[in-house]
Amino acid sequence: MIYKVYYQENKHETPVRENTKTLYVEASSEREVRAYLKERNYNIELVQLLEGNYLEYEQASPNFHLENA
């Protein structure tokens, strides 16, 4: 399964929508995604499962770079 992760780069700063970044992770569960990103200093806002048309749309984006957990 592929998840889209919305995050801020610094865990200790107040989240600002304009600074939100995204990355895509292939993992078997949301828990695995969070464990994979635990060592990074990210403030994770949302982990969203991508399926069907949503996944196809994201894959068509030039910003789509998949990481494996």
PyMOL commands that place a pseudoatom at each C-alpha (Angstrom):
pseudoatom trace, name=CA, resn=MET, resi=1, chain=A, elem=C, hetatm=0, pos=[0.000, 0.000, 0.000]
pseudoatom trace, name=CA, resn=ILE, resi=2, chain=A, elem=C, hetatm=0, pos=[1.132, 3.533, -0.678]
pseudoatom trace, name=CA, resn=TYR, resi=3, chain=A, elem=C, hetatm=0, pos=[0.720, 6.310, 1.862]
pseudoatom trace, name=CA, resn=LYS, resi=4, chain=A, elem=C, hetatm=0, pos=[1.021, 10.072, 1.455]
pseudoatom trace, name=CA, resn=VAL, resi=5, chain=A, elem=C, hetatm=0, pos=[2.567, 11.740, 4.496]
pseudoatom trace, name=CA, resn=TYR, resi=6, chain=A, elem=C, hetatm=0, pos=[2.008, 15.419, 5.264]
pseudoatom trace, name=CA, resn=TYR, resi=7, chain=A, elem=C, hetatm=0, pos=[4.689, 16.767, 7.589]
pseudoatom trace, name=CA, resn=GLN, resi=8, chain=A, elem=C, hetatm=0, pos=[6.638, 19.745, 8.899]
pseudoatom trace, name=CA, resn=GLU, resi=9, chain=A, elem=C, hetatm=0, pos=[10.424, 19.420, 8.794]
pseudoatom trace, name=CA, resn=ASN, resi=10, chain=A, elem=C, hetatm=0, pos=[10.964, 20.451, 12.417]
pseudoatom trace, name=CA, resn=LYS, resi=11, chain=A, elem=C, hetatm=0, pos=[9.069, 18.703, 15.199]
pseudoatom trace, name=CA, resn=HIS, resi=12, chain=A, elem=C, hetatm=0, pos=[9.559, 21.614, 17.599]
pseudoatom trace, name=CA, resn=GLU, resi=13, chain=A, elem=C, hetatm=0, pos=[8.077, 24.404, 15.458]
pseudoatom trace, name=CA, resn=THR, resi=14, chain=A, elem=C, hetatm=0, pos=[4.421, 25.329, 15.249]
pseudoatom trace, name=CA, resn=PRO, resi=15, chain=A, elem=C, hetatm=0, pos=[2.892, 23.863, 12.065]
pseudoatom trace, name=CA, resn=VAL, resi=16, chain=A, elem=C, hetatm=0, pos=[2.303, 26.385, 9.294]
pseudoatom trace, name=CA, resn=ARG, resi=17, chain=A, elem=C, hetatm=0, pos=[0.272, 25.218, 6.302]
pseudoatom trace, name=CA, resn=GLU, resi=18, chain=A, elem=C, hetatm=0, pos=[2.593, 26.983, 3.838]
pseudoatom trace, name=CA, resn=ASN, resi=19, chain=A, elem=C, hetatm=0, pos=[5.552, 24.951, 5.152]
pseudoatom trace, name=CA, resn=THR, resi=20, chain=A, elem=C, hetatm=0, pos=[3.832, 21.562, 4.924]
pseudoatom trace, name=CA, resn=LYS, resi=21, chain=A, elem=C, hetatm=0, pos=[5.715, 19.051, 2.797]
pseudoatom trace, name=CA, resn=THR, resi=22, chain=A, elem=C, hetatm=0, pos=[4.686, 15.646, 1.499]
pseudoatom trace, name=CA, resn=LEU, resi=23, chain=A, elem=C, hetatm=0, pos=[6.350, 12.340, 0.829]
pseudoatom trace, name=CA, resn=TYR, resi=24, chain=A, elem=C, hetatm=0, pos=[5.131, 8.956, -0.356]
pseudoatom trace, name=CA, resn=VAL, resi=25, chain=A, elem=C, hetatm=0, pos=[5.926, 5.722, 1.446]
pseudoatom trace, name=CA, resn=GLU, resi=26, chain=A, elem=C, hetatm=0, pos=[5.165, 2.140, 0.477]
pseudoatom trace, name=CA, resn=ALA, resi=27, chain=A, elem=C, hetatm=0, pos=[4.346, 0.110, 3.586]
pseudoatom trace, name=CA, resn=SER, resi=28, chain=A, elem=C, hetatm=0, pos=[1.884, -2.484, 4.859]
pseudoatom trace, name=CA, resn=SER, resi=29, chain=A, elem=C, hetatm=0, pos=[0.268, -0.190, 7.467]
pseudoatom trace, name=CA, resn=GLU, resi=30, chain=A, elem=C, hetatm=0, pos=[0.167, 3.354, 8.829]
pseudoatom trace, name=CA, resn=ARG, resi=31, chain=A, elem=C, hetatm=0, pos=[2.000, 2.092, 11.908]
pseudoatom trace, name=CA, resn=GLU, resi=32, chain=A, elem=C, hetatm=0, pos=[4.868, 0.867, 9.710]
pseudoatom trace, name=CA, resn=VAL, resi=33, chain=A, elem=C, hetatm=0, pos=[5.044, 4.297, 8.017]
pseudoatom trace, name=CA, resn=ARG, resi=34, chain=A, elem=C, hetatm=0, pos=[5.262, 6.062, 11.383]
pseudoatom trace, name=CA, resn=ALA, resi=35, chain=A, elem=C, hetatm=0, pos=[7.927, 3.622, 12.605]
pseudoatom trace, name=CA, resn=TYR, resi=36, chain=A, elem=C, hetatm=0, pos=[9.916, 4.186, 9.394]
pseudoatom trace, name=CA, resn=LEU, resi=37, chain=A, elem=C, hetatm=0, pos=[9.836, 7.977, 9.894]
pseudoatom trace, name=CA, resn=LYS, resi=38, chain=A, elem=C, hetatm=0, pos=[10.417, 7.896, 13.664]
pseudoatom trace, name=CA, resn=GLU, resi=39, chain=A, elem=C, hetatm=0, pos=[14.151, 8.692, 13.427]
pseudoatom trace, name=CA, resn=ARG, resi=40, chain=A, elem=C, hetatm=0, pos=[13.538, 11.778, 11.300]
pseudoatom trace, name=CA, resn=ASN, resi=41, chain=A, elem=C, hetatm=0, pos=[12.795, 15.011, 13.121]
pseudoatom trace, name=CA, resn=TYR, resi=42, chain=A, elem=C, hetatm=0, pos=[9.394, 15.411, 11.415]
pseudoatom trace, name=CA, resn=ASN, resi=43, chain=A, elem=C, hetatm=0, pos=[6.140, 16.696, 12.840]
pseudoatom trace, name=CA, resn=ILE, resi=44, chain=A, elem=C, hetatm=0, pos=[3.727, 14.363, 11.033]
pseudoatom trace, name=CA, resn=GLU, resi=45, chain=A, elem=C, hetatm=0, pos=[0.352, 15.977, 10.422]
pseudoatom trace, name=CA, resn=LEU, resi=46, chain=A, elem=C, hetatm=0, pos=[-1.404, 13.216, 8.481]
pseudoatom trace, name=CA, resn=VAL, resi=47, chain=A, elem=C, hetatm=0, pos=[-0.729, 9.786, 6.996]
pseudoatom trace, name=CA, resn=GLN, resi=48, chain=A, elem=C, hetatm=0, pos=[-3.197, 9.122, 4.188]
pseudoatom trace, name=CA, resn=LEU, resi=49, chain=A, elem=C, hetatm=0, pos=[-3.703, 5.843, 2.313]
pseudoatom trace, name=CA, resn=LEU, resi=50, chain=A, elem=C, hetatm=0, pos=[-3.777, 6.370, -1.461]
pseudoatom trace, name=CA, resn=GLU, resi=51, chain=A, elem=C, hetatm=0, pos=[-5.930, 4.061, -3.585]
pseudoatom trace, name=CA, resn=GLY, resi=52, chain=A, elem=C, hetatm=0, pos=[-7.648, 3.991, -6.949]
pseudoatom trace, name=CA, resn=ASN, resi=53, chain=A, elem=C, hetatm=0, pos=[-8.018, 7.304, -8.773]
pseudoatom trace, name=CA, resn=TYR, resi=54, chain=A, elem=C, hetatm=0, pos=[-6.277, 9.216, -5.971]
pseudoatom trace, name=CA, resn=LEU, resi=55, chain=A, elem=C, hetatm=0, pos=[-3.179, 7.041, -6.341]
pseudoatom trace, name=CA, resn=GLU, resi=56, chain=A, elem=C, hetatm=0, pos=[-3.207, 7.375, -10.130]
pseudoatom trace, name=CA, resn=TYR, resi=57, chain=A, elem=C, hetatm=0, pos=[-3.467, 11.154, -9.834]
pseudoatom trace, name=CA, resn=GLU, resi=58, chain=A, elem=C, hetatm=0, pos=[-0.534, 11.365, -7.401]
pseudoatom trace, name=CA, resn=GLN, resi=59, chain=A, elem=C, hetatm=0, pos=[1.603, 9.022, -9.522]
pseudoatom trace, name=CA, resn=ALA, resi=60, chain=A, elem=C, hetatm=0, pos=[1.131, 11.343, -12.513]
pseudoatom trace, name=CA, resn=SER, resi=61, chain=A, elem=C, hetatm=0, pos=[2.686, 14.224, -10.551]
pseudoatom trace, name=CA, resn=PRO, resi=62, chain=A, elem=C, hetatm=0, pos=[6.353, 15.056, -11.204]
pseudoatom trace, name=CA, resn=ASN, resi=63, chain=A, elem=C, hetatm=0, pos=[6.794, 15.300, -7.401]
pseudoatom trace, name=CA, resn=PHE, resi=64, chain=A, elem=C, hetatm=0, pos=[5.921, 11.627, -6.870]
pseudoatom trace, name=CA, resn=HIS, resi=65, chain=A, elem=C, hetatm=0, pos=[8.975, 9.840, -5.422]
pseudoatom trace, name=CA, resn=LEU, resi=66, chain=A, elem=C, hetatm=0, pos=[8.260, 6.612, -3.574]
pseudoatom trace, name=CA, resn=GLU, resi=67, chain=A, elem=C, hetatm=0, pos=[10.198, 5.478, -0.491]
pseudoatom trace, name=CA, resn=ASN, resi=68, chain=A, elem=C, hetatm=0, pos=[10.016, 1.931, 0.859]
pseudoatom trace, name=CA, resn=ALA, resi=69, chain=A, elem=C, hetatm=0, pos=[9.576, 1.354, 4.585]
for i in range(1, 69): cmd.bond("trace and resi %d" % i, "trace and resi %d" % (i + 1))
show_as sticks, trace
zoom trace
